[in-house]
Every structure is written in C-alpha cells, then in structure tokens.
Amino acid sequence: MPKFQVTIADEAGHKLYDETIEAPGPMEACAKAVADAKTADVAESEEQMDSGIMPPFTMDS
C-alpha cells in the first residue's frame, strides 16, 4: 500500500505536525489523518478534564 505524507494543521492553518499514512489513495490518507486527529483531541480533552485542568476556551462578547 502506498504511503502519503499528510500535514496536520489547526483551524487557523498553523502546522501542528506531519504524519506518514499508508492508504489506497490521497483522499483516504487525509480521511484517516482527520479521524486520528479527532481521536487524539478527544483523548487529550478527557485527560485534561480528569486531571482537573480544563482546556482553554474563549467567550464571544
């Protein structure tokens, strides 16, 4: 299976990290990267809540 280099960025477009993913095509590699990133975000948020540290947030006025 081919390997694809995928760059993970935040919503503002700031590069977070690069990842090499094995997938049948580039669209599948991107979809897997998105799923992996969402899983990591959920795990990090749960870890912060368990430790008593809440993730940062902003309030709109």
mmCIF file of the N, C-alpha and C atoms, coordinates in Angstrom:
data_MODEL
# 
_entry.id   MODEL 
# 
loop_
_atom_site.group_PDB 
_atom_site.id 
_atom_site.type_symbol 
_atom_site.label_atom_id 
_atom_site.label_alt_id 
_atom_site.label_comp_id 
_atom_site.label_asym_id 
_atom_site.label_entity_id 
_atom_site.label_seq_id 
_atom_site.pdbx_PDB_ins_code 
_atom_site.Cartn_x 
_atom_site.Cartn_y 
_atom_site.Cartn_z 
_atom_site.occupancy 
_atom_site.B_iso_or_equiv 
_atom_site.pdbx_formal_charge 
_atom_site.auth_seq_id 
_atom_site.auth_comp_id 
_atom_site.auth_asym_id 
_atom_site.auth_atom_id 
_atom_site.pdbx_PDB_model_num 
ATOM 1   N N  . MET A 1 1  ? 0.853   -1.172 0.000  1.00 0.00 ? 1  MET A N  1 
ATOM 2   C CA . MET A 1 1  ? 0.000   0.000  0.000  1.00 0.00 ? 1  MET A CA 1 
ATOM 3   C C  . MET A 1 1  ? 0.906   1.245  0.000  1.00 0.00 ? 1  MET A C  1 
ATOM 4   N N  . PRO A 1 2  ? 0.561   2.251  -0.799 1.00 0.00 ? 2  PRO A N  1 
ATOM 5   C CA . PRO A 1 2  ? 1.388   3.466  -0.856 1.00 0.00 ? 2  PRO A CA 1 
ATOM 6   C C  . PRO A 1 2  ? 1.322   4.269  0.443  1.00 0.00 ? 2  PRO A C  1 
ATOM 7   N N  . LYS A 1 3  ? 2.376   5.056  0.659  1.00 0.00 ? 3  LYS A N  1 
ATOM 8   C CA . LYS A 1 3  ? 2.449   5.920  1.838  1.00 0.00 ? 3  LYS A CA 1 
ATOM 9   C C  . LYS A 1 3  ? 2.288   7.371  1.395  1.00 0.00 ? 3  LYS A C  1 
ATOM 10  N N  . PHE A 1 4  ? 1.566   8.149  2.197  1.00 0.00 ? 4  PHE A N  1 
ATOM 11  C CA . PHE A 1 4  ? 1.331   9.561  1.904  1.00 0.00 ? 4  PHE A CA 1 
ATOM 12  C C  . PHE A 1 4  ? 1.767   10.405 3.092  1.00 0.00 ? 4  PHE A C  1 
ATOM 13  N N  . GLN A 1 5  ? 2.429   11.514 2.788  1.00 0.00 ? 5  GLN A N  1 
ATOM 14  C CA . GLN A 1 5  ? 2.830   12.479 3.810  1.00 0.00 ? 5  GLN A CA 1 
ATOM 15  C C  . GLN A 1 5  ? 1.680   13.465 3.986  1.00 0.00 ? 5  GLN A C  1 
ATOM 16  N N  . VAL A 1 6  ? 1.117   13.533 5.188  1.00 0.00 ? 6  VAL A N  1 
ATOM 17  C CA . VAL A 1 6  ? -0.022  14.405 5.476  1.00 0.00 ? 6  VAL A CA 1 
ATOM 18  C C  . VAL A 1 6  ? 0.399   15.411 6.536  1.00 0.00 ? 6  VAL A C  1 
ATOM 19  N N  . THR A 1 7  ? 0.095   16.685 6.312  1.00 0.00 ? 7  THR A N  1 
ATOM 20  C CA . THR A 1 7  ? 0.373   17.732 7.296  1.00 0.00 ? 7  THR A CA 1 
ATOM 21  C C  . THR A 1 7  ? -0.908  18.030 8.058  1.00 0.00 ? 7  THR A C  1 
ATOM 22  N N  . ILE A 1 8  ? -0.824  17.964 9.374  1.00 0.00 ? 8  ILE A N  1 
ATOM 23  C CA . ILE A 1 8  ? -1.958  18.256 10.242 1.00 0.00 ? 8  ILE A CA 1 
ATOM 24  C C  . ILE A 1 8  ? -1.824  19.704 10.701 1.00 0.00 ? 8  ILE A C  1 
ATOM 25  N N  . ALA A 1 9  ? -2.905  20.478 10.549 1.00 0.00 ? 9  ALA A N  1 
ATOM 26  C CA . ALA A 1 9  ? -2.899  21.896 10.933 1.00 0.00 ? 9  ALA A CA 1 
ATOM 27  C C  . ALA A 1 9  ? -4.141  22.197 11.762 1.00 0.00 ? 9  ALA A C  1 
ATOM 28  N N  . ASP A 1 10 ? -4.066  23.274 12.545 1.00 0.00 ? 10 ASP A N  1 
ATOM 29  C CA . ASP A 1 10 ? -5.241  23.685 13.310 1.00 0.00 ? 10 ASP A CA 1 
ATOM 30  C C  . ASP A 1 10 ? -6.188  24.469 12.404 1.00 0.00 ? 10 ASP A C  1 
ATOM 31  N N  . GLU A 1 11 ? -7.307  24.924 12.969 1.00 0.00 ? 11 GLU A N  1 
ATOM 32  C CA . GLU A 1 11 ? -8.320  25.618 12.168 1.00 0.00 ? 11 GLU A CA 1 
ATOM 33  C C  . GLU A 1 11 ? -7.803  26.917 11.564 1.00 0.00 ? 11 GLU A C  1 
ATOM 34  N N  . ALA A 1 12 ? -6.790  27.516 12.180 1.00 0.00 ? 12 ALA A N  1 
ATOM 35  C CA . ALA A 1 12 ? -6.215  28.769 11.672 1.00 0.00 ? 12 ALA A CA 1 
ATOM 36  C C  . ALA A 1 12 ? -5.158  28.509 10.603 1.00 0.00 ? 12 ALA A C  1 
ATOM 37  N N  . GLY A 1 13 ? -4.872  27.236 10.334 1.00 0.00 ? 13 GLY A N  1 
ATOM 38  C CA . GLY A 1 13 ? -3.893  26.897 9.310  1.00 0.00 ? 13 GLY A CA 1 
ATOM 39  C C  . GLY A 1 13 ? -2.472  26.771 9.817  1.00 0.00 ? 13 GLY A C  1 
ATOM 40  N N  . HIS A 1 14 ? -2.279  26.797 11.133 1.00 0.00 ? 14 HIS A N  1 
ATOM 41  C CA . HIS A 1 14 ? -0.941  26.637 11.696 1.00 0.00 ? 14 HIS A CA 1 
ATOM 42  C C  . HIS A 1 14 ? -0.570  25.158 11.715 1.00 0.00 ? 14 HIS A C  1 
ATOM 43  N N  . LYS A 1 15 ? 0.589   24.838 11.159 1.00 0.00 ? 15 LYS A N  1 
ATOM 44  C CA . LYS A 1 15 ? 1.048   23.455 11.090 1.00 0.00 ? 15 LYS A CA 1 
ATOM 45  C C  . LYS A 1 15 ? 1.290   22.915 12.491 1.00 0.00 ? 15 LYS A C  1 
ATOM 46  N N  . LEU A 1 16 ? 0.718   21.744 12.774 1.00 0.00 ? 16 LEU A N  1 
ATOM 47  C CA . LEU A 1 16 ? 0.921   21.092 14.060 1.00 0.00 ? 16 LEU A CA 1 
ATOM 48  C C  . LEU A 1 16 ? 1.971   19.994 13.955 1.00 0.00 ? 16 LEU A C  1 
ATOM 49  N N  . TYR A 1 17 ? 1.827   19.119 12.954 1.00 0.00 ? 17 TYR A N  1 
ATOM 50  C CA . TYR A 1 17 ? 2.799   18.049 12.747 1.00 0.00 ? 17 TYR A CA 1 
ATOM 51  C C  . TYR A 1 17 ? 2.567   17.389 11.393 1.00 0.00 ? 17 TYR A C  1 
ATOM 52  N N  . ASP A 1 18 ? 3.547   16.607 10.963 1.00 0.00 ? 18 ASP A N  1 
ATOM 53  C CA . ASP A 1 18 ? 3.443   15.814 9.738  1.00 0.00 ? 18 ASP A CA 1 
ATOM 54  C C  . ASP A 1 18 ? 3.267   14.356 10.135 1.00 0.00 ? 18 ASP A C  1 
ATOM 55  N N  . GLU A 1 19 ? 2.568   13.625 9.301  1.00 0.00 ? 19 GLU A N  1 
ATOM 56  C CA . GLU A 1 19 ? 2.319   12.220 9.569  1.00 0.00 ? 19 GLU A CA 1 
ATOM 57  C C  . GLU A 1 19 ? 2.398   11.455 8.249  1.00 0.00 ? 19 GLU A C  1 
ATOM 58  N N  . THR A 1 20 ? 3.002   10.280 8.273  1.00 0.00 ? 20 THR A N  1 
ATOM 59  C CA . THR A 1 20 ? 3.038   9.409  7.103  1.00 0.00 ? 20 THR A CA 1 
ATOM 60  C C  . THR A 1 20 ? 1.980   8.336  7.307  1.00 0.00 ? 20 THR A C  1 
ATOM 61  N N  . ILE A 1 21 ? 1.083   8.215  6.332  1.00 0.00 ? 21 ILE A N  1 
ATOM 62  C CA . ILE A 1 21 ? -0.051  7.298  6.456  1.00 0.00 ? 21 ILE A CA 1 
ATOM 63  C C  . ILE A 1 21 ? -0.091  6.372  5.250  1.00 0.00 ? 21 ILE A C  1 
ATOM 64  N N  . GLU A 1 22 ? -0.276  5.078  5.520  1.00 0.00 ? 22 GLU A N  1 
ATOM 65  C CA . GLU A 1 22 ? -0.471  4.110  4.447  1.00 0.00 ? 22 GLU A CA 1 
ATOM 66  C C  . GLU A 1 22 ? -1.960  4.059  4.119  1.00 0.00 ? 22 GLU A C  1 
ATOM 67  N N  . ALA A 1 23 ? -2.279  4.246  2.846  1.00 0.00 ? 23 ALA A N  1 
ATOM 68  C CA . ALA A 1 23 ? -3.675  4.238  2.405  1.00 0.00 ? 23 ALA A CA 1 
ATOM 69  C C  . ALA A 1 23 ? -3.719  3.970  0.906  1.00 0.00 ? 23 ALA A C  1 
ATOM 70  N N  . PRO A 1 24 ? -4.881  3.546  0.400  1.00 0.00 ? 24 PRO A N  1 
ATOM 71  C CA . PRO A 1 24 ? -5.004  3.272  -1.031 1.00 0.00 ? 24 PRO A CA 1 
ATOM 72  C C  . PRO A 1 24 ? -4.826  4.511  -1.909 1.00 0.00 ? 24 PRO A C  1 
ATOM 73  N N  . GLY A 1 25 ? -5.199  5.685  -1.387 1.00 0.00 ? 25 GLY A N  1 
ATOM 74  C CA . GLY A 1 25 ? -5.098  6.917  -2.166 1.00 0.00 ? 25 GLY A CA 1 
ATOM 75  C C  . GLY A 1 25 ? -4.993  8.124  -1.258 1.00 0.00 ? 25 GLY A C  1 
ATOM 76  N N  . PRO A 1 26 ? -4.754  9.303  -1.851 1.00 0.00 ? 26 PRO A N  1 
ATOM 77  C CA . PRO A 1 26 ? -4.569  10.510 -1.040 1.00 0.00 ? 26 PRO A CA 1 
ATOM 78  C C  . PRO A 1 26 ? -5.817  10.922 -0.255 1.00 0.00 ? 26 PRO A C  1 
ATOM 79  N N  . MET A 1 27 ? -6.993  10.717 -0.816 1.00 0.00 ? 27 MET A N  1 
ATOM 80  C CA . MET A 1 27 ? -8.224  11.084 -0.102 1.00 0.00 ? 27 MET A CA 1 
ATOM 81  C C  . MET A 1 27 ? -8.413  10.206 1.136  1.00 0.00 ? 27 MET A C  1 
ATOM 82  N N  . GLU A 1 28 ? -8.111  8.922  0.997  1.00 0.00 ? 28 GLU A N  1 
ATOM 83  C CA . GLU A 1 28 ? -8.225  8.007  2.132  1.00 0.00 ? 28 GLU A CA 1 
ATOM 84  C C  . GLU A 1 28 ? -7.193  8.344  3.212  1.00 0.00 ? 28 GLU A C  1 
ATOM 85  N N  . ALA A 1 29 ? -5.996  8.759  2.779  1.00 0.00 ? 29 ALA A N  1 
ATOM 86  C CA . ALA A 1 29 ? -4.957  9.155  3.738  1.00 0.00 ? 29 ALA A CA 1 
ATOM 87  C C  . ALA A 1 29 ? -5.403  10.382 4.525  1.00 0.00 ? 29 ALA A C  1 
ATOM 88  N N  . CYS A 1 30 ? -5.995  11.349 3.843  1.00 0.00 ? 30 CYS A N  1 
ATOM 89  C CA . CYS A 1 30 ? -6.487  12.558 4.523  1.00 0.00 ? 30 CYS A CA 1 
ATOM 90  C C  . CYS A 1 30 ? -7.620  12.217 5.484  1.00 0.00 ? 30 CYS A C  1 
ATOM 91  N N  . ALA A 1 31 ? -8.527  11.356 5.057  1.00 0.00 ? 31 ALA A N  1 
ATOM 92  C CA . ALA A 1 31 ? -9.647  10.969 5.921  1.00 0.00 ? 31 ALA A CA 1 
ATOM 93  C C  . ALA A 1 31 ? -9.141  10.263 7.174  1.00 0.00 ? 31 ALA A C  1 
ATOM 94  N N  . LYS A 1 32 ? -8.136  9.401  7.017  1.00 0.00 ? 32 LYS A N  1 
ATOM 95  C CA . LYS A 1 32 ? -7.567  8.703  8.177  1.00 0.00 ? 32 LYS A CA 1 
ATOM 96  C C  . LYS A 1 32 ? -6.869  9.688  9.102  1.00 0.00 ? 32 LYS A C  1 
ATOM 97  N N  . ALA A 1 33 ? -6.164  10.662 8.544  1.00 0.00 ? 33 ALA A N  1 
ATOM 98  C CA . ALA A 1 33 ? -5.478  11.672 9.358  1.00 0.00 ? 33 ALA A CA 1 
ATOM 99  C C  . ALA A 1 33 ? -6.482  12.488 10.168 1.00 0.00 ? 33 ALA A C  1 
ATOM 100 N N  . VAL A 1 34 ? -7.601  12.846 9.552  1.00 0.00 ? 34 VAL A N  1 
ATOM 101 C CA . VAL A 1 34 ? -8.641  13.606 10.258 1.00 0.00 ? 34 VAL A CA 1 
ATOM 102 C C  . VAL A 1 34 ? -9.212  12.767 11.397 1.00 0.00 ? 34 VAL A C  1 
ATOM 103 N N  . ALA A 1 35 ? -9.506  11.506 11.127 1.00 0.00 ? 35 ALA A N  1 
ATOM 104 C CA . ALA A 1 35 ? -10.055 10.630 12.165 1.00 0.00 ? 35 ALA A CA 1 
ATOM 105 C C  . ALA A 1 35 ? -9.062  10.462 13.312 1.00 0.00 ? 35 ALA A C  1 
ATOM 106 N N  . ASP A 1 36 ? -7.779  10.285 12.990 1.00 0.00 ? 36 ASP A N  1 
ATOM 107 C CA . ASP A 1 36 ? -6.748  10.142 14.022 1.00 0.00 ? 36 ASP A CA 1 
ATOM 108 C C  . ASP A 1 36 ? -6.628  11.409 14.853 1.00 0.00 ? 36 ASP A C  1 
ATOM 109 N N  . ALA A 1 37 ? -6.681  12.565 14.210 1.00 0.00 ? 37 ALA A N  1 
ATOM 110 C CA . ALA A 1 37 ? -6.559  13.843 14.919 1.00 0.00 ? 37 ALA A CA 1 
ATOM 111 C C  . ALA A 1 37 ? -7.752  14.056 15.845 1.00 0.00 ? 37 ALA A C  1 
ATOM 112 N N  . LYS A 1 38 ? -8.950  13.708 15.387 1.00 0.00 ? 38 LYS A N  1 
ATOM 113 C CA . LYS A 1 38 ? -10.141 13.857 16.238 1.00 0.00 ? 38 LYS A CA 1 
ATOM 114 C C  . LYS A 1 38 ? -10.042 12.940 17.447 1.00 0.00 ? 38 LYS A C  1 
ATOM 115 N N  . THR A 1 39 ? -9.571  11.716 17.247 1.00 0.00 ? 39 THR A N  1 
ATOM 116 C CA . THR A 1 39 ? -9.403  10.781 18.356 1.00 0.00 ? 39 THR A CA 1 
ATOM 117 C C  . THR A 1 39 ? -8.398  11.325 19.357 1.00 0.00 ? 39 THR A C  1 
ATOM 118 N N  . ALA A 1 40 ? -7.310  11.904 18.877 1.00 0.00 ? 40 ALA A N  1 
ATOM 119 C CA . ALA A 1 40 ? -6.290  12.476 19.762 1.00 0.00 ? 40 ALA A CA 1 
ATOM 120 C C  . ALA A 1 40 ? -6.849  13.667 20.528 1.00 0.00 ? 40 ALA A C  1 
ATOM 121 N N  . ASP A 1 41 ? -7.651  14.508 19.870 1.00 0.00 ? 41 ASP A N  1 
ATOM 122 C CA . ASP A 1 41 ? -8.259  15.665 20.536 1.00 0.00 ? 41 ASP A CA 1 
ATOM 123 C C  . ASP A 1 41 ? -9.189  15.221 21.658 1.00 0.00 ? 41 ASP A C  1 
ATOM 124 N N  . VAL A 1 42 ? -9.982  14.189 21.410 1.00 0.00 ? 42 VAL A N  1 
ATOM 125 C CA . VAL A 1 42 ? -10.915 13.694 22.421 1.00 0.00 ? 42 VAL A CA 1 
ATOM 126 C C  . VAL A 1 42 ? -10.145 13.124 23.602 1.00 0.00 ? 42 VAL A C  1 
ATOM 127 N N  . ALA A 1 43 ? -9.115  12.337 23.334 1.00 0.00 ? 43 ALA A N  1 
ATOM 128 C CA . ALA A 1 43 ? -8.318  11.751 24.409 1.00 0.00 ? 43 ALA A CA 1 
ATOM 129 C C  . ALA A 1 43 ? -7.648  12.834 25.239 1.00 0.00 ? 43 ALA A C  1 
ATOM 130 N N  . GLU A 1 44 ? -7.121  13.862 24.586 1.00 0.00 ? 44 GLU A N  1 
ATOM 131 C CA . GLU A 1 44 ? -6.461  14.952 25.300 1.00 0.00 ? 44 GLU A CA 1 
ATOM 132 C C  . GLU A 1 44 ? -7.462  15.714 26.160 1.00 0.00 ? 44 GLU A C  1 
ATOM 133 N N  . SER A 1 45 ? -8.646  15.989 25.639 1.00 0.00 ? 45 SER A N  1 
ATOM 134 C CA . SER A 1 45 ? -9.671  16.710 26.394 1.00 0.00 ? 45 SER A CA 1 
ATOM 135 C C  . SER A 1 45 ? -10.110 15.912 27.616 1.00 0.00 ? 45 SER A C  1 
ATOM 136 N N  . GLU A 1 46 ? -10.308 14.604 27.445 1.00 0.00 ? 46 GLU A N  1 
ATOM 137 C CA . GLU A 1 46 ? -10.714 13.759 28.567 1.00 0.00 ? 46 GLU A CA 1 
ATOM 138 C C  . GLU A 1 46 ? -9.615  13.710 29.622 1.00 0.00 ? 46 GLU A C  1 
ATOM 139 N N  . GLU A 1 47 ? -8.360  13.646 29.184 1.00 0.00 ? 47 GLU A N  1 
ATOM 140 C CA . GLU A 1 47 ? -7.235  13.618 30.113 1.00 0.00 ? 47 GLU A CA 1 
ATOM 141 C C  . GLU A 1 47 ? -7.176  14.915 30.911 1.00 0.00 ? 47 GLU A C  1 
ATOM 142 N N  . GLN A 1 48 ? -7.396  16.046 30.249 1.00 0.00 ? 48 GLN A N  1 
ATOM 143 C CA . GLN A 1 48 ? -7.372  17.334 30.937 1.00 0.00 ? 48 GLN A CA 1 
ATOM 144 C C  . GLN A 1 48 ? -8.516  17.435 31.938 1.00 0.00 ? 48 GLN A C  1 
ATOM 145 N N  . MET A 1 49 ? -9.696  16.951 31.573 1.00 0.00 ? 49 MET A N  1 
ATOM 146 C CA . MET A 1 49 ? -10.834 17.030 32.490 1.00 0.00 ? 49 MET A CA 1 
ATOM 147 C C  . MET A 1 49 ? -10.600 16.134 33.700 1.00 0.00 ? 49 MET A C  1 
ATOM 148 N N  . ASP A 1 50 ? -10.022 14.945 33.485 1.00 0.00 ? 50 ASP A N  1 
ATOM 149 C CA . ASP A 1 50 ? -9.738  14.036 34.592 1.00 0.00 ? 50 ASP A CA 1 
ATOM 150 C C  . ASP A 1 50 ? -8.705  14.613 35.544 1.00 0.00 ? 50 ASP A C  1 
ATOM 151 N N  . SER A 1 51 ? -7.780  15.416 35.029 1.00 0.00 ? 51 SER A N  1 
ATOM 152 C CA . SER A 1 51 ? -6.729  15.989 35.862 1.00 0.00 ? 51 SER A CA 1 
ATOM 153 C C  . SER A 1 51 ? -7.176  17.283 36.532 1.00 0.00 ? 51 SER A C  1 
ATOM 154 N N  . GLY A 1 52 ? -8.385  17.752 36.215 1.00 0.00 ? 52 GLY A N  1 
ATOM 155 C CA . GLY A 1 52 ? -8.870  18.999 36.793 1.00 0.00 ? 52 GLY A CA 1 
ATOM 156 C C  . GLY A 1 52 ? -8.458  20.218 35.998 1.00 0.00 ? 52 GLY A C  1 
ATOM 157 N N  . ILE A 1 53 ? -7.722  20.019 34.909 1.00 0.00 ? 53 ILE A N  1 
ATOM 158 C CA . ILE A 1 53 ? -7.306  21.127 34.046 1.00 0.00 ? 53 ILE A CA 1 
ATOM 159 C C  . ILE A 1 53 ? -8.281  21.192 32.884 1.00 0.00 ? 53 ILE A C  1 
ATOM 160 N N  . MET A 1 54 ? -8.959  22.281 32.759 1.00 0.00 ? 54 MET A N  1 
ATOM 161 C CA . MET A 1 54 ? -9.910  22.430 31.664 1.00 0.00 ? 54 MET A CA 1 
ATOM 162 C C  . MET A 1 54 ? -9.196  22.968 30.431 1.00 0.00 ? 54 MET A C  1 
ATOM 163 N N  . PRO A 1 55 ? -9.592  22.533 29.233 1.00 0.00 ? 55 PRO A N  1 
ATOM 164 C CA . PRO A 1 55 ? -8.978  23.061 28.015 1.00 0.00 ? 55 PRO A CA 1 
ATOM 165 C C  . PRO A 1 55 ? -9.269  24.552 27.865 1.00 0.00 ? 55 PRO A C  1 
ATOM 166 N N  . PRO A 1 56 ? -8.391  25.277 27.198 1.00 0.00 ? 56 PRO A N  1 
ATOM 167 C CA . PRO A 1 56 ? -8.620  26.713 27.024 1.00 0.00 ? 56 PRO A CA 1 
ATOM 168 C C  . PRO A 1 56 ? -9.865  26.982 26.180 1.00 0.00 ? 56 PRO A C  1 
ATOM 169 N N  . PHE A 1 57 ? -10.520 28.089 26.447 1.00 0.00 ? 57 PHE A N  1 
ATOM 170 C CA . PHE A 1 57 ? -11.692 28.464 25.667 1.00 0.00 ? 57 PHE A CA 1 
ATOM 171 C C  . PHE A 1 57 ? -11.762 29.976 25.588 1.00 0.00 ? 57 PHE A C  1 
ATOM 172 N N  . THR A 1 58 ? -12.568 30.455 24.665 1.00 0.00 ? 58 THR A N  1 
ATOM 173 C CA . THR A 1 58 ? -12.778 31.897 24.535 1.00 0.00 ? 58 THR A CA 1 
ATOM 174 C C  . THR A 1 58 ? -14.266 32.168 24.612 1.00 0.00 ? 58 THR A C  1 
ATOM 175 N N  . MET A 1 59 ? -14.604 33.353 25.059 1.00 0.00 ? 59 MET A N  1 
ATOM 176 C CA . MET A 1 59 ? -16.008 33.753 25.121 1.00 0.00 ? 59 MET A CA 1 
ATOM 177 C C  . MET A 1 59 ? -16.211 34.933 24.187 1.00 0.00 ? 59 MET A C  1 
ATOM 178 N N  . ASP A 1 60 ? -17.223 34.842 23.360 1.00 0.00 ? 60 ASP A N  1 
ATOM 179 C CA . ASP A 1 60 ? -17.559 35.946 22.463 1.00 0.00 ? 60 ASP A CA 1 
ATOM 180 C C  . ASP A 1 60 ? -18.424 36.943 23.221 1.00 0.00 ? 60 ASP A C  1 
ATOM 181 N N  . SER A 1 61 ? -18.134 38.238 23.045 1.00 0.00 ? 61 SER A N  1 
ATOM 182 C CA . SER A 1 61 ? -18.934 39.247 23.752 1.00 0.00 ? 61 SER A CA 1 
ATOM 183 C C  . SER A 1 61 ? -20.089 39.729 22.914 1.00 0.00 ? 61 SER A C  1 
# 
